[in-house]
């Protein structure tokens, strides 16, 4: 199979359009979901306040597995051509993915607790605020 310059550009263009279409569709669906939730009275801040914060380590694991498996597939495919420099095309992503998986397991498994929003206070704070406001009001009301 002989690839010409035009067919190479066509393949790259089709792949680029496919990936960008996927991301655009994904963002459009997320937008429609947020609009529907807003019409029902849900706010994003209230929805996010009850969820535990993720540190993002799961993405490192997924990225590492996908990268290493892609590198392994490239390595196996390129190894049919024999030993040569072209095997680096499979070895580099394989070891980058293995490094990402190693980072995931070497860094501890910690999850952050949700932080309260600024308008949310603990139950003890409003009572203290009421008492301090009452005391300052009583001090100002007394003639001196």
C-alpha positions, 0 to 999 in steps of 0.5 A: 500500500503506497501512501501519498501525501494527499491520502496522509493529510486526508487521514489526519484530517478525518481523525482530527475532525472525529476527535473534535466532534467527540469533544464538542458533542460531549460539552454540548451534552454537559451544557444541556444537562446543566440547563435542565438541572437549573430549570429544576432548581438545582445549582452547581454549588449545592450539587458540588458541596456534598461530593467528596473532592477527588485528588485526580489520581484516578486519571493518572491510573487510567492514563497510564494503563491506556498509554502503556497498552497503546505502547505495547500494541505499537511495540508488537506491531512494529516488531514484525518489521524486525529489530531497529530504531522504529521499536522506540515508537512502542517502547517510549509510550510503554514505559511512560504508561508504566511510569504513570501506573507506578506513580499512582501506586507509589503515591498514597491513597488520600481523598480530600474532604469537601470544604464548606462553601463560604455561605455555609457555617457550622451550627455553633457559629450562628449562635455565637454571632447572634449573642455577639450582635445582641451584646453590642446592641445592648451596649449601644442602647444604654445611655452613657 
